[in-house]
Amino acid sequence: MGRKRALCVGINDYPYKGNDLSGCVNDARAWAALLADHYDFSKGDVKLLLNAQATKRATLRALKALLAGATAGDVLVFTNSSHGSYVADTDGDEEKYDEVLCPYDIDANDIVDDELRELIAGLPKGVRLTVILDNCFSGTATRALDRATPDNRRVRFLNPRLRGLPELDNPWAARPTRPDYPEAKMKEVVLSGCNDRQYSYDAEFDGIPHGAMTYYALKTIERAKYQLTYDELHRRLRRAIRDYPQSPQLEGAAAKTRRQIFA
């Protein structure tokens, strides 16, 4: 049996007034505890990066360390709970964008989706990598407003205007800059909080802040007594999260999504 290792990132604190989140650190800690308590990950092999620890440099360094030396049979997990955003490309005939994760130092740096793909591209055959993203990765999420709700929900999206970057004029027509990657060739399984026309939400559940996707995913896994495939998790999660206007997405080759989670 191969080695099991994980990196769990959670960022609540951001440099822009009024844009802090509440549930991301709890998400990261909850994923780490789940892996250690129920999926035989040694606590020493589950790294947490929280708030100021999770700069772009530190996150990419930790992710490279997670992937380094992996061999067939290893099980790797990367979870990220944070704001998401985009970098608009409005110079061409069609509006396009690059999706980004927002590290702690988003005022100076971002993590473009292509950077993650380049790291994962070198993953050896037979390594089982799961990526869980509880943030907005959307070219259309540009004009969301916080709403006063009993659960204090807000979206996990950071408008590029806060960084002095252009906002897409016609977000519904925008397309990702990257080419499409066929799922059959993906080396990883990716579970994300929403599709590219939605937001991922941060809210309180029984008084405890979490991402909606993370909260319901953890509850779904618990109800299944920790035995279910990625496909089963995805189907049940989409039903469980119906009180929030987001549709979690699952990507990966069919043979991989039919496997038991984190195994």
C-alpha positions, 0 to 999 in steps of 0.5 A: 500500500502506498503512502497517504498525504494531504494539504488542506488550505483555508483562508478567511483573512483578506487584505480588502475591507469587507471581504473576509470570510468565516468558514474557510479555516473550519473547512480546512481543519474539518477535511484534515480531521476527516482524513486522519480519523477515518481514512488512515492518513497520519496526522504528520502527513496532513499539512494545514496552511491557514490564513497568513500561512497560505501565501502564494509562495507557501501554497505552491511550495507545499503543493509541490512537496505534496506531489514530489516523490509520489509513486504508484499507489500513493493517495494524495489530497489537496483541499482549498477553501478560499475566495476565487476570482479571475483575471480578465483578458478583454483585448481579443474579439471575445471576452476571456479569463483565467480562473484564479485561487486567492491566496492570503497575499492576493493583493500582490499575487494570485494562483492561476488555474494553469499553474495548478495544471502544470504541477499536476501534469507531471504526476506519475501514473498510478498516483491517486490525487483528489482535489477539492475546491470550495471557492468560486471559479467563475468568469460570470460571478462579477456582481454578487451582493452579500445578503442579510440572511439567518445563516450569514451567507456570503459568496466566496468570490473576490471581484478583480476590481478590488485589485485594480484589474478589469472586470468582464463587460459581458460575463455571461459570454466570457470563456476560459482562456485555457483549452478544454482538457478531456476528463478521460485524460485527467490524472486527478479527481476534482470536486468543486463547489459550483459551476461557472455560472454560480457562486460557492457560499460561505455560511453558518451551520448550527452556528459554525461557519463553513463552506456550503459544499464542504459542510454538506460533503462532510455530512454526506460522507458521515451518513454513508459511514465513510464508504462511498465512491466519488460518483455517489458523493457527488450525486448525494451532495447535489441533492443535499445542498439544494438550499443553496444556489450552487451545483457542485461539479465532479471531474475526472476519468470514469474509472477514477470517479468510481473509486472509493473516496480517499482510497 
